[in-house]
Amino acid sequence: MNTLYEYIDPIVSPYEAFCFDSDATGLPIPAHWHYYAEILYILEGTGRFTIDNAVKICPQDSVILFPPRCVHAIDFADRTKRLCYYVVKFDPGVLPSYRADELNLRSALQGISTSLYPCCFMKEQAEAMKLLPMFEEIVEEFRNKAYAYPMMINADICKIIGKFARCWRQEGYLPAAPGIHPSYELSFDFIAEYIDKHYFEELTVEKLASMCGMSHSTFSMNFHRRYGMTCREYINATRINVAENMLLFSNHDVAFIAQEVGYSDCSYFIRCYKKLKGITPNQARKARKSIG
């Protein structure tokens, strides 16, 4: 079974920091999501990054943020060029929950919608924020794991997210806390994982709401606040993202893939895919092969 959810144990590994090099590790990285936040600093080359179905082309010295729970994928923009970048992943729970200048970093990060907040910072912005030295220090601290290294990493992560928040504020974006009551958080985390494991089945909003002990209206309203889309749209997006991974990483034909991800009608699957991705499944497969 193909799934999008990537499990990371926050107790064993609240942080991950390393340098990715396409010469040593292959691309593309298929669509996936996790509860961690992830930040990349492009050191060399140009990457093609998919964030919640939006494609961003990020060149050298740019920075990209994948907020918690966003579906993301990574590929070359040009397969003939090396792609190298720093990766910093962390459990948002490690961030301080105190309020500073009316900004709660932990809540702000959890509440970011990739459709509303710019999560790509180009070279001029990254240089103005002086981000590279902090990435270098985080990666070095994680590699060496010297005494008090979590404290050092945490300090740099707070600075980076704080600088993002300043940038958003200057551009008129005001980071906000998640739009649902904290008591609903675990229920919707459970539902997201359930959908990821059962996307190929017949899923109804009524069934999912009942699993959370909520009425249809309460579930639907809070689901939309949490994910920025309806539950039905979320299920469809999960199916299409799994289908995209199968298109890129297998030789199965489109009709087979449609059946595997829960569509009995291949024509309907193609329409849904094009609506979300902007191109047909066959065009997506050809585009991947043409990079180079």
C-alpha positions as a Markdown table, in Angstrom:
| # | Residue | x | y | z |
|---|---|---|---|---|
| 1 | Met | 0.0 | 0.0 | 0.0 |
| 2 | Asn | 1.3 | 3.5 | -0.9 |
| 3 | Thr | 0.9 | 6.1 | 1.8 |
| 4 | Leu | 2.0 | 9.7 | 2.2 |
| 5 | Tyr | 2.5 | 9.9 | 5.9 |
| 6 | Glu | 6.1 | 9.7 | 7.1 |
| 7 | Tyr | 6.4 | 8.7 | 10.8 |
| 8 | Ile | 9.2 | 10.4 | 12.8 |
| 9 | Asp | 9.6 | 9.6 | 16.5 |
| 10 | Pro | 9.7 | 13.0 | 18.3 |
| 11 | Ile | 11.2 | 11.4 | 21.4 |
| 12 | Val | 14.0 | 9.6 | 19.7 |
| 13 | Ser | 14.7 | 12.3 | 17.2 |
| 14 | Pro | 13.2 | 15.8 | 17.9 |
| 15 | Tyr | 15.7 | 17.2 | 15.3 |
| 16 | Glu | 17.3 | 16.2 | 12.1 |
| 17 | Ala | 19.9 | 18.3 | 10.3 |
| 18 | Phe | 22.1 | 17.3 | 7.4 |
| 19 | Cys | 23.3 | 18.3 | 3.9 |
| 20 | Phe | 21.6 | 16.6 | 1.0 |
| 21 | Asp | 23.6 | 16.1 | -2.1 |
| 22 | Ser | 21.9 | 14.7 | -5.3 |
| 23 | Asp | 25.3 | 13.2 | -6.4 |
| 24 | Ala | 25.1 | 10.9 | -3.3 |
| 25 | Thr | 21.3 | 10.5 | -2.9 |
| 26 | Gly | 18.9 | 10.1 | -5.8 |
| 27 | Leu | 15.9 | 12.4 | -6.6 |
| 28 | Pro | 13.0 | 12.8 | -6.8 |
| 29 | Ile | 11.8 | 12.6 | -3.2 |
| 30 | Pro | 8.1 | 11.5 | -3.5 |
| 31 | Ala | 5.2 | 13.4 | -2.1 |
| 32 | His | 4.9 | 12.9 | 1.7 |
| 33 | Trp | 3.9 | 14.7 | 4.9 |
| 34 | His | 4.8 | 14.6 | 8.6 |
| 35 | Tyr | 4.1 | 16.5 | 11.8 |
| 36 | Tyr | 7.6 | 18.0 | 11.7 |
| 37 | Ala | 8.4 | 21.4 | 10.2 |
| 38 | Glu | 11.2 | 21.3 | 7.6 |
| 39 | Ile | 13.4 | 24.1 | 6.3 |
| 40 | Leu | 15.8 | 23.8 | 3.3 |
| 41 | Tyr | 18.6 | 26.2 | 2.3 |
| 42 | Ile | 19.6 | 25.7 | -1.4 |
| 43 | Leu | 23.4 | 25.6 | -1.6 |
| 44 | Glu | 23.8 | 24.7 | -5.2 |
| 45 | Gly | 21.5 | 24.1 | -8.2 |
| 46 | Thr | 17.8 | 24.8 | -8.7 |
| 47 | Gly | 15.1 | 22.6 | -7.2 |
| 48 | Arg | 11.5 | 21.9 | -8.1 |
| 49 | Phe | 9.5 | 21.8 | -4.9 |
| 50 | Thr | 5.8 | 20.9 | -4.6 |
| 51 | Ile | 4.0 | 22.2 | -1.6 |
| 52 | Asp | 0.4 | 21.2 | -1.1 |
| 53 | Asn | 0.1 | 20.8 | -4.9 |
| 54 | Ala | 1.7 | 24.2 | -5.8 |
| 55 | Val | 5.0 | 24.0 | -7.6 |
| 56 | Lys | 7.9 | 26.4 | -6.6 |
| 57 | Ile | 11.2 | 26.7 | -8.5 |
| 58 | Cys | 13.9 | 27.7 | -6.0 |
| 59 | Pro | 17.4 | 28.5 | -7.1 |
| 60 | Gln | 20.7 | 28.7 | -5.2 |
| 61 | Asp | 20.7 | 30.7 | -1.9 |
| 62 | Ser | 16.9 | 30.5 | -1.6 |
| 63 | Val | 15.1 | 29.0 | 1.4 |
| 64 | Ile | 11.9 | 27.0 | 1.6 |
| 65 | Leu | 9.7 | 26.1 | 4.5 |
| 66 | Phe | 7.5 | 23.0 | 4.7 |
| 67 | Pro | 5.1 | 23.7 | 7.6 |
| 68 | Pro | 3.8 | 20.7 | 9.7 |
| 69 | Arg | 1.3 | 18.5 | 7.8 |
| 70 | Cys | 1.8 | 20.0 | 4.4 |
| 71 | Val | 2.3 | 17.5 | 1.5 |
| 72 | His | 5.6 | 18.1 | -0.2 |
| 73 | Ala | 7.9 | 16.6 | -2.8 |
| 74 | Ile | 11.3 | 17.5 | -4.2 |
| 75 | Asp | 12.8 | 17.1 | -7.6 |
| 76 | Phe | 15.4 | 18.6 | -10.0 |
| 77 | Ala | 14.5 | 21.6 | -12.0 |
| 78 | Asp | 17.3 | 20.5 | -14.3 |
| 79 | Arg | 18.5 | 16.9 | -14.0 |
| 80 | Thr | 21.8 | 17.8 | -15.6 |
| 81 | Lys | 22.7 | 20.0 | -12.6 |
| 82 | Arg | 23.7 | 19.0 | -9.1 |
| 83 | Leu | 21.3 | 19.9 | -6.4 |
| 84 | Cys | 22.6 | 20.4 | -2.8 |
| 85 | Tyr | 20.8 | 21.8 | 0.2 |
| 86 | Tyr | 20.8 | 21.9 | 3.9 |
| 87 | Val | 17.9 | 20.2 | 5.6 |
| 88 | Val | 16.6 | 21.1 | 9.1 |
| 89 | Lys | 13.6 | 19.1 | 10.4 |
| 90 | Phe | 12.2 | 19.6 | 13.9 |
| 91 | Asp | 9.2 | 18.8 | 16.1 |
| 92 | Pro | 7.3 | 22.1 | 16.6 |
| 93 | Gly | 6.8 | 21.0 | 20.2 |
| 94 | Val | 10.4 | 21.9 | 20.9 |
| 95 | Leu | 9.7 | 25.6 | 20.3 |
| 96 | Pro | 8.9 | 27.8 | 23.3 |
| 97 | Ser | 5.3 | 28.4 | 24.0 |
| 98 | Tyr | 5.7 | 31.8 | 25.7 |
| 99 | Arg | 4.5 | 34.9 | 24.0 |
| 100 | Ala | 7.0 | 37.5 | 22.7 |
| 101 | Asp | 5.7 | 40.6 | 20.8 |
| 102 | Glu | 2.3 | 38.9 | 20.7 |
| 103 | Leu | 3.8 | 36.0 | 18.6 |
| 104 | Asn | 3.6 | 32.4 | 19.9 |
| 105 | Leu | 6.2 | 30.7 | 17.6 |
| 106 | Arg | 4.8 | 27.2 | 18.2 |
| 107 | Ser | 1.2 | 28.1 | 17.4 |
| 108 | Ala | 2.2 | 30.4 | 14.5 |
| 109 | Leu | 4.1 | 27.6 | 12.8 |
| 110 | Gln | 1.2 | 25.1 | 13.3 |
| 111 | Gly | -1.2 | 27.6 | 11.9 |
| 112 | Ile | 0.6 | 28.4 | 8.6 |
| 113 | Ser | -1.4 | 27.7 | 5.5 |
| 114 | Thr | 0.8 | 27.3 | 2.4 |
| 115 | Ser | -1.9 | 28.8 | 0.3 |
| 116 | Leu | -1.9 | 32.0 | 2.3 |
| 117 | Tyr | 1.7 | 32.5 | 3.5 |
| 118 | Pro | 4.7 | 32.7 | 1.2 |
| 119 | Cys | 6.9 | 29.7 | 2.2 |
| 120 | Cys | 9.7 | 30.4 | -0.4 |
| 121 | Phe | 12.2 | 33.1 | 0.3 |
| 122 | Met | 14.4 | 34.0 | -2.6 |
| 123 | Lys | 18.1 | 34.9 | -2.5 |
| 124 | Glu | 17.7 | 38.6 | -1.7 |
| 125 | Gln | 15.3 | 37.8 | 1.3 |
| 126 | Ala | 17.5 | 35.0 | 2.6 |
| 127 | Glu | 20.6 | 37.1 | 2.4 |
| 128 | Ala | 18.8 | 40.0 | 4.2 |
| 129 | Met | 17.8 | 37.7 | 7.0 |
| 130 | Lys | 21.3 | 36.3 | 7.2 |
| 131 | Leu | 20.1 | 32.7 | 7.4 |
| 132 | Leu | 23.0 | 30.7 | 6.0 |
| 133 | Pro | 25.2 | 31.0 | 9.2 |
| 134 | Met | 22.4 | 29.6 | 11.3 |
| 135 | Phe | 21.8 | 26.7 | 9.0 |
| 136 | Glu | 25.6 | 26.0 | 9.1 |
| 137 | Glu | 25.6 | 26.1 | 12.8 |
| 138 | Ile | 22.5 | 23.8 | 13.2 |
| 139 | Val | 24.0 | 21.2 | 10.9 |
| 140 | Glu | 27.4 | 21.4 | 12.7 |
| 141 | Glu | 25.8 | 21.1 | 16.1 |
| 142 | Phe | 23.6 | 18.1 | 15.1 |
| 143 | Arg | 26.7 | 16.4 | 13.5 |
| 144 | Asn | 28.9 | 16.8 | 16.6 |
| 145 | Lys | 26.2 | 16.5 | 19.3 |
| 146 | Ala | 28.4 | 18.3 | 21.9 |
| 147 | Tyr | 27.1 | 19.2 | 25.3 |
| 148 | Ala | 23.9 | 21.3 | 25.2 |
| 149 | Tyr | 23.6 | 21.0 | 21.5 |
| 150 | Pro | 19.7 | 20.8 | 21.6 |
| 151 | Met | 19.7 | 24.2 | 23.3 |
| 152 | Met | 22.0 | 25.6 | 20.6 |
| 153 | Ile | 19.9 | 24.2 | 17.7 |
| 154 | Asn | 16.7 | 25.4 | 19.3 |
| 155 | Ala | 18.0 | 28.9 | 19.6 |
| 156 | Asp | 18.9 | 29.0 | 15.9 |
| 157 | Ile | 15.5 | 27.5 | 14.8 |
| 158 | Cys | 13.7 | 30.2 | 16.9 |
| 159 | Lys | 15.8 | 32.9 | 15.1 |
| 160 | Ile | 15.0 | 31.5 | 11.7 |
| 161 | Ile | 11.2 | 31.2 | 12.3 |
| 162 | Gly | 11.2 | 34.6 | 14.0 |
| 163 | Lys | 12.9 | 36.1 | 10.9 |
| 164 | Phe | 10.3 | 34.4 | 8.7 |
| 165 | Ala | 7.6 | 36.0 | 10.9 |
| 166 | Arg | 9.1 | 39.4 | 10.6 |
| 167 | Cys | 9.3 | 39.0 | 6.8 |
| 168 | Trp | 5.6 | 38.0 | 6.7 |
| 169 | Arg | 4.6 | 40.9 | 8.8 |
| 170 | Gln | 6.4 | 43.4 | 6.7 |
| 171 | Glu | 4.6 | 42.0 | 3.6 |
| 172 | Gly | 1.2 | 42.2 | 5.4 |
| 173 | Tyr | 0.9 | 38.6 | 6.5 |
| 174 | Leu | 0.1 | 38.1 | 10.2 |
| 175 | Pro | 0.9 | 34.6 | 11.5 |
| 176 | Ala | -2.1 | 33.2 | 13.4 |
| 177 | Ala | -2.7 | 30.4 | 15.7 |
| 178 | Pro | -4.6 | 27.3 | 14.3 |
| 179 | Gly | -8.3 | 28.0 | 13.9 |
| 180 | Ile | -9.5 | 25.0 | 15.9 |
| 181 | His | -9.7 | 24.4 | 19.6 |
| 182 | Pro | -6.7 | 22.5 | 21.0 |
| 183 | Ser | -9.0 | 19.7 | 22.2 |
| 184 | Tyr | -9.7 | 18.8 | 18.6 |
| 185 | Glu | -6.0 | 18.6 | 17.6 |
| 186 | Leu | -5.5 | 14.9 | 18.3 |
| 187 | Ser | -8.8 | 13.9 | 16.6 |
| 188 | Phe | -7.8 | 15.6 | 13.4 |
| 189 | Asp | -4.3 | 14.2 | 13.5 |
| 190 | Phe | -5.9 | 10.7 | 13.8 |
| 191 | Ile | -8.2 | 11.4 | 10.9 |
| 192 | Ala | -5.4 | 12.6 | 8.7 |
| 193 | Glu | -3.5 | 9.4 | 9.4 |
| 194 | Tyr | -6.7 | 7.3 | 8.9 |
| 195 | Ile | -7.3 | 8.9 | 5.5 |
| 196 | Asp | -3.7 | 8.2 | 4.5 |
| 197 | Lys | -4.1 | 4.5 | 5.3 |
| 198 | His | -7.7 | 4.1 | 3.8 |
| 199 | Tyr | -7.8 | 6.6 | 0.9 |
| 200 | Phe | -8.6 | 3.8 | -1.6 |
| 201 | Glu | -11.8 | 2.9 | 0.4 |
| 202 | Glu | -15.2 | 4.6 | 0.2 |
| 203 | Leu | -14.8 | 7.3 | 2.8 |
| 204 | Thr | -17.7 | 9.5 | 3.9 |
| 205 | Val | -17.6 | 12.7 | 6.0 |
| 206 | Glu | -20.3 | 11.2 | 8.2 |
| 207 | Lys | -18.2 | 8.2 | 9.0 |
| 208 | Leu | -15.1 | 10.3 | 9.8 |
| 209 | Ala | -17.1 | 12.7 | 11.9 |
| 210 | Ser | -18.6 | 9.8 | 13.9 |
| 211 | Met | -15.1 | 8.4 | 14.5 |
| 212 | Cys | -14.2 | 11.8 | 16.2 |
| 213 | Gly | -17.5 | 11.9 | 18.1 |
| 214 | Met | -18.5 | 15.1 | 16.3 |
| 215 | Ser | -21.6 | 16.2 | 14.4 |
| 216 | His | -21.2 | 16.5 | 10.6 |
| 217 | Ser | -21.4 | 20.3 | 10.8 |
| 218 | Thr | -18.8 | 20.6 | 13.7 |
| 219 | Phe | -16.4 | 18.2 | 12.0 |
| 220 | Ser | -16.7 | 19.9 | 8.6 |
| 221 | Met | -16.3 | 23.4 | 9.9 |
| 222 | Asn | -13.2 | 22.5 | 12.0 |
| 223 | Phe | -11.7 | 20.3 | 9.3 |
| 224 | His | -11.8 | 23.3 | 6.9 |
| 225 | Arg | -10.3 | 25.6 | 9.5 |
| 226 | Arg | -7.5 | 23.1 | 10.2 |
| 227 | Tyr | -6.6 | 22.1 | 6.6 |
| 228 | Gly | -7.9 | 25.0 | 4.5 |
| 229 | Met | -10.1 | 22.7 | 2.4 |
| 230 | Thr | -13.1 | 20.5 | 2.8 |
| 231 | Cys | -12.7 | 16.9 | 4.0 |
| 232 | Arg | -13.8 | 15.6 | 0.6 |
| 233 | Glu | -11.2 | 17.8 | -1.1 |
| 234 | Tyr | -8.6 | 16.5 | 1.3 |
| 235 | Ile | -9.4 | 12.9 | 0.5 |
| 236 | Asn | -9.3 | 13.6 | -3.2 |
| 237 | Ala | -5.9 | 15.4 | -2.8 |
| 238 | Thr | -4.5 | 12.5 | -0.9 |
| 239 | Arg | -5.6 | 10.1 | -3.7 |
| 240 | Ile | -4.1 | 12.3 | -6.4 |
| 241 | Asn | -0.8 | 12.7 | -4.6 |
| 242 | Val | -0.5 | 9.0 | -4.1 |
| 243 | Ala | -1.3 | 8.5 | -7.8 |
| 244 | Glu | 1.4 | 11.1 | -8.7 |
| 245 | Asn | 4.0 | 9.1 | -6.7 |
| 246 | Met | 2.9 | 5.9 | -8.6 |
| 247 | Leu | 3.1 | 7.7 | -12.0 |
| 248 | Leu | 6.7 | 8.9 | -11.2 |
| 249 | Phe | 8.0 | 5.7 | -9.5 |
| 250 | Ser | 6.3 | 2.9 | -11.4 |
| 251 | Asn | 5.4 | 1.8 | -14.9 |
| 252 | His | 1.8 | 1.0 | -14.1 |
| 253 | Asp | -0.7 | 2.4 | -16.7 |
| 254 | Val | -3.1 | 5.2 | -15.8 |
| 255 | Ala | -6.2 | 2.9 | -15.6 |
| 256 | Phe | -4.4 | 0.6 | -13.0 |
| 257 | Ile | -3.3 | 3.6 | -10.9 |
| 258 | Ala | -6.8 | 5.1 | -10.9 |
| 259 | Gln | -8.2 | 1.8 | -9.5 |
| 260 | Glu | -5.4 | 1.5 | -6.9 |
| 261 | Val | -6.1 | 4.9 | -5.4 |
| 262 | Gly | -9.9 | 4.5 | -5.3 |
| 263 | Tyr | -11.3 | 5.7 | -8.6 |
| 264 | Ser | -13.5 | 3.2 | -10.5 |
| 265 | Asp | -13.9 | 5.6 | -13.4 |
| 266 | Cys | -10.5 | 6.4 | -15.1 |
| 267 | Ser | -11.9 | 9.4 | -17.0 |
| 268 | Tyr | -13.1 | 10.9 | -13.7 |
| 269 | Phe | -9.7 | 10.2 | -12.2 |
| 270 | Ile | -8.0 | 12.1 | -15.1 |
| 271 | Arg | -10.3 | 15.1 | -14.6 |
| 272 | Cys | -9.6 | 15.2 | -10.9 |
| 273 | Tyr | -5.9 | 14.9 | -11.5 |
| 274 | Lys | -5.9 | 17.7 | -14.0 |
| 275 | Lys | -8.0 | 19.9 | -11.8 |
| 276 | Leu | -5.5 | 19.6 | -8.9 |
| 277 | Lys | -2.2 | 19.4 | -10.8 |
| 278 | Gly | -3.0 | 21.4 | -13.9 |
| 279 | Ile | -1.9 | 18.7 | -16.3 |
| 280 | Thr | -3.1 | 15.1 | -17.1 |
| 281 | Pro | -1.4 | 12.0 | -15.6 |
| 282 | Asn | 0.2 | 11.2 | -18.9 |
| 283 | Gln | 1.5 | 14.8 | -19.3 |
| 284 | Ala | 2.9 | 14.5 | -15.7 |
| 285 | Arg | 4.8 | 11.3 | -16.6 |
| 286 | Lys | 6.2 | 12.8 | -19.8 |
| 287 | Ala | 7.2 | 16.0 | -18.0 |
| 288 | Arg | 9.2 | 14.0 | -15.5 |
| 289 | Lys | 11.0 | 12.1 | -18.3 |
| 290 | Ser | 11.8 | 15.3 | -20.2 |
| 291 | Ile | 13.7 | 17.0 | -17.3 |
| 292 | Gly | 17.3 | 17.0 | -18.3 |
